[in-house]
Amino acid sequence: MDERQPKIQPEWGLPVWFHHHGIKLRVFYLNSTGDKSLIIKGSAAQLVIAPYGDDRWTVRWEIVWGRHEEVSGHITMLTETLRRAFGLADGTAESGEWILSRYGGDSAEQHRYLRWRDCLNIPGPGTGHDGDPNISVLLRDDIKEAVRQLLELP
């Protein structure tokens, strides 16, 4: 793993591209059999991962900025990409090299994710402030384990 140190927010000790609300996300729902899906949720954001054909997953997020302001998005990821994003596999995509050079991190894929240690942003870096269209997730052990179960990894 080729870690490149990101610029760190002094008040949070997190990369500047990571929004602190990512610390609040928890596993809300996991169905690892039948209609597989995983929901990771907090008071201001939600991430849903579900199958999308063979070896592909849809990743949807919604972020609420205020009473009448929200943003949502979705992308697809190959199983290997999802594993790298959630810290369950090492490596980075060739398209992520420039992201790591510019923003710092351990692993990235353009238009999919940026991760440094346990700090994950989907689909990429942001400002770390309200109004970003991306979601930040702190990859605690329970979240990693839920993704491992969803993907049926040992």
N, C-alpha and C positions, 0 to 999 in steps of 0.2 A: 504494500500500500504506500503510495507516494503522497504523504500528507503535506499540505501547504497551509501555513498558518493564516487564517483570515484575520481581518481587523476585528477587534473585540470591543463590544459595548462595555464601558467601565461600570455602569450601574447594574448590569445583569450578568456580566461575565460570559456573554454569548456573542456569536458573530453578529456584525452589524446588519446582515441581511436576514437575520432570524427574528421573528416577532415574538415577544415574551408571552403572548397568549398560548403559544405552542406548549408551554410548560403545563397548562391546565387540561390538556386533552387526555382522555382516558378511554379504555376499551368499554364501549357501551353495549355492543352486541356482537356475538360471533356464532355463525352457523357454519361449521366445517364439514357438514355432510349435506347431501341433497342439494337444495338451493343455496349454495355457498355464498356467504357474504360476511363482511366485517364492517362495523361502524365504530369509528373512533370519534369521540365527541367532547366538546366543552361548551361553555356558556356562549361563546361567540363564534365557534367554528365547528364544522363537521366534515369528516372524511369517510367516504364509502368505497370499499374495494369489493368487486364482484367479478366472476368469470365473464369472458367475452370471447368465446370460441376456444379453440385448442391453443394452449400455451400463451394465452393473452388475457389480460385483465383490464377492466375499466376502473378508473380511479376518478371519483367525483368529489368535489369539495364545495362547500358553501361557507362564506364568511359574512357575519353580520357586523356592520360598522356602527349602526345606529338604528333608531326606530324605523326609519324609512330608507335605509341604505344597506345594501348587501351586494355581494358579488358571488358568482359561482363559476365553475369550470369543470371540464373533464378531459382526460386523455386516456390513452391505452398504453399498457406496458406489457412487454414480454415477461414471462416468469423470471428469467435471469435478471432483467432490469429491476423488477420489483424486489428481488433478493438483494441486489446491490444497494438499492435505495434505502432499504430498511436495515442495512448493516448485517445481513445474513450471508453475504458473499463479498469477497474483495474484488477490486477491479473498477475500471471506469471505461466508458465508451470513448472512442476517438473524438467524437463530437463534443465531449465534455472537457477536453484538455484546456481549451481557451478559457472556459469558465473557472476551472481550478486555478489557472495562472492569474486571472483577474480578481477573483473573489476569495480564493483560498478554499480548502476543503480536502476531503479524502476521496470522494467519488462524485461523479456527475455525468449526466447525459443531457445534451441540449434539448430543451422543450419537454423534459421529463422530471428532473430532480437535481438538487445539489445537496450533498451531505458532508458535514464535518463532525467527526466523532458521532455523538448521538443527536445532533441538530440536523433536521431534515427540512428542506423546503421543496414543495411541489407547486408548480412545474420548474421553478428556478429561483435565483436570488431575488431579493427585494430590498426595500429600504429599512425594514425592521420596524416601521411605524404603521399606524392605522391608515387604511386606504390602499394597501397593497392587494393585488388580485391573486396572490399566491397564499398557500397555507404553510405554516410552520408546525412541525411536530417534534416534540422531544421524545426520542426513542428509548423509553424506559423498558425494563425487562418484560413487563406485562404486554406492552404493545408488540415488541419483537416476538414474543411467544405466540401471541394471537396470529400474527402474520405467518409464523412458522406452521401453526396448526392449519390455517387456511390453505396454505400451499402444500400441505401434507409432507413436510420435510421432517427428517429424523431429528 
